[in-house]
Structure formats: C-alpha cells, structure tokens
Amino acid sequence: MSNQQPGGQLDEDETLHWGDPSTSDAPVLGHFSRIVVMTPFGITLSIVGVAISCFVLLVYCLIVLAKTIHHAFTETAFDLEGAEHLAVELIELTDFFLLGMVLYVVALGMYQLFIKPDIPVPGWMRVSSLNDLKSQIINVVVVLLVVTFLASIITWNGDESVIYFGGALGIVIVSVSVYTLAHNRTEHERGLE
C-alpha cells in the first residue's frame, strides 16, 4: 500500500535507501559490502583483481608456450603438417597473450583514473578519462579479433563457415569503429563548446 502523491512522488517516510532490507525494490547490501563499494578500497580490490588475472593468464600462457615448443621439437614430424599445427597453436596463444595485454591495460588505466594519475607510462597508455581507457581496450580487442580470424584462416578446410565467421568479425569491427568515431566526434564537439 503506497502513500504516493499525484505527481508520482513518494512521501518522505517512503524514500528508498540503498541497502535498507525493509524495501523490497532496493538492493540489499551488508555493511561490509557498502564499505567496499563506496570507498577507494573497492576500486583498489578491483585493480588488484584485474592485475592478478593478467599475471596468472600470462604465466599460464608462458608455460603452455614452453610445452608447445617442447612438443613441436620432440614429438612432431618436421613437415608442413607439423609446421601448420605449430603455427595455429602459436597464433591461438597470441590471442591469450593479447587478452592478458587487455587486462594489463585495464588495470593500469583504472590505477591512473582512480589512484595515481601521474604514473610514468608511454604516451599511448596515458589515461585521463574513462573514454581514453575504453579506446585503448577497443583497439586491443580489434587486434584480438583479427588474430582470431587469422588462426581460422590457417586451419580453413574450404568450407563456407569461415566466410560467415569473417563477415561477423567484419561487422563487429566496423560497428566498433563507427561507434568510436561518433563518440570521439561528440567528445570533440563538447570540448569546443
């Protein structure tokens, strides 16, 4: 039962509070969760989590790379089929290294945005806004998609599925490019005002 006024406003006693368990529409957060979400501590945990993810993925990929190289030189025949198999595995590993790079860029960008903006990084990694971070992520993701397609082309057996896959990737890349151009133009126009 609601004491809603004609304009759709609630009486003062019905104001919803985040984490108030008496309101069914508000998300319920415990005291610790509120502290984590609403303080720099939460941001720090996020940055540490992304950095750990990056480190674990890269170390795991290095171990897989070492095993792949060992296998290629000890148990695989030295012929075109063996070279093709090695090339595909190395390209697929490159995908995961690029994903690790995305995680690294995200962690470093979040650190610059929320903790220390003046850390020494190359110019292309300088992040001063969330838009800069999004642009960096988009650029690396596009490269990741292209490398994924390259791995598909190398193992292509002549069926038409690679055409559909390439078309889908092309649509995604064009869409992301159009979004980025439109967004940058809007940001530039706002800066001129």
Buried (B, 14 or more C-beta within 10 A) or exposed (E): EEEEEEEEEEEEEEEEEEBBEEBEEEEEBEEEEEEBBEEEEBBBEBBEEBBEBBBEBBEEBEEBBEEBEEEBEEEBEEEEEBEEBBBBBBBBBBBBBBBBBBBBBBBBBBBBBBEEEEEEEEEEBBBEEEBBBBBBBBBBBBBBBEBBBBBBEEEEEEEEEBEEBBEEBEEEBEEBEEEBEEBEEEEEEEEEE
